């Protein structure tokens, strides 16, 4: 069975500040887009520990901290940097076309 990949326009590039982030919902999927050192990254925005919204957390470099219990995730690949979360969040490919940010879902 083949995975169906669709690029979805999430935001304009100017909506995401340098070293900042913003959350979006697409078809019931919560996605966090972050801009770190001029590059855009997208990960699942729901903490795998207890479901906290990562876009309500704090971005420090390439690491976002969940506001509930302090789990930390690398926005470049979704990996867990600090527990209590043990499972990575999904990482999505971001493409910039002109001023639009497209995320492969």
C-alpha positions as CSV (number, residue, x, y, z in Angstrom):
1,X,0.0,0.0,0.0
2,X,1.4,3.4,-1.0
3,X,1.3,6.4,1.4
4,X,-0.6,9.3,-0.1
5,X,1.5,12.5,0.4
6,X,-0.1,15.9,-0.2
7,X,1.5,19.3,0.3
8,X,-0.8,21.6,2.2
9,X,-0.3,25.3,2.4
10,X,0.0,26.1,6.1
11,X,1.2,29.7,6.3
12,X,3.0,32.6,4.7
13,X,6.6,32.7,5.5
14,X,6.2,36.1,7.2
15,X,3.8,34.5,9.8
16,X,6.7,32.6,11.4
17,X,9.2,34.9,13.1
18,X,12.9,34.1,13.1
19,X,13.5,31.7,16.1
20,X,9.8,31.5,16.6
21,X,6.9,29.1,16.0
22,X,3.2,28.8,15.4
23,X,0.6,26.0,15.5
24,X,-1.9,25.1,12.8
25,X,-4.7,22.5,12.5
26,X,-5.2,20.7,9.2
27,X,-7.9,18.1,9.0
28,X,-7.8,17.4,12.7
29,X,-4.0,17.2,12.8
30,X,-2.2,19.8,14.9
31,X,1.2,20.9,13.4
32,X,3.8,23.2,14.7
33,X,6.0,25.2,12.3
34,X,9.2,26.7,13.6
35,X,11.8,28.9,12.0
36,X,15.3,28.3,13.3
37,X,18.3,30.1,11.8
38,X,16.4,30.8,8.6
39,X,15.1,27.3,8.1
40,X,11.5,26.1,8.5
41,X,10.6,22.9,10.3
42,X,7.3,21.2,11.0
43,X,6.5,18.6,13.7
44,X,3.4,17.3,15.4
45,X,2.2,19.8,17.9
46,X,0.8,17.4,20.5
47,X,3.2,16.2,23.2
48,X,3.4,12.4,23.2
49,X,3.6,12.4,27.0
50,X,0.2,13.8,28.0
51,X,-1.1,15.7,25.0
52,X,0.1,19.2,25.8
53,X,0.1,21.7,22.9
54,X,3.7,22.4,22.0
55,X,2.8,25.7,20.3
56,X,2.0,26.9,23.8
57,X,5.5,26.0,25.0
58,X,8.8,27.7,24.7
59,X,11.2,27.5,21.7
60,X,14.9,27.7,22.7
61,X,17.2,27.2,19.6
62,X,15.9,24.1,17.9
63,X,14.2,22.7,21.0
64,X,10.6,23.2,22.0
65,X,9.5,22.6,25.6
66,X,6.0,21.3,26.4
67,X,4.2,23.6,28.8
68,X,2.7,20.8,30.9
69,X,5.5,18.6,32.2
70,X,8.7,19.9,30.4
71,X,9.2,17.3,27.8
72,X,11.5,18.6,25.1
73,X,11.5,17.9,21.4
74,X,13.9,18.8,18.6
75,X,11.9,20.7,16.0
76,X,14.3,19.6,13.2
77,X,13.4,16.0,13.4
78,X,10.8,15.5,16.2
79,X,13.1,13.5,18.5
80,X,12.7,13.5,22.3
81,X,15.5,15.6,23.8
82,X,14.3,15.3,27.4
83,X,11.7,13.1,29.1
84,X,9.1,12.5,30.5
85,X,8.0,11.9,26.9
86,X,9.5,8.8,25.5
87,X,8.1,8.8,22.0
88,X,9.1,11.3,19.3
89,X,6.6,13.5,17.6
90,X,6.2,13.2,13.8
91,X,8.3,15.4,11.6
92,X,7.0,16.8,8.3
93,X,8.8,18.1,5.3
94,X,8.4,21.9,4.8
95,X,8.8,23.5,1.4
96,X,8.8,27.2,0.7
97,X,7.2,28.3,-2.6
98,X,7.4,32.1,-2.9
99,X,5.9,33.3,0.3
100,X,3.9,30.1,1.0
101,X,5.0,27.4,3.4
102,X,3.8,23.9,2.3
103,X,3.9,20.9,4.6
104,X,3.8,17.4,3.3
105,X,1.0,15.6,5.2
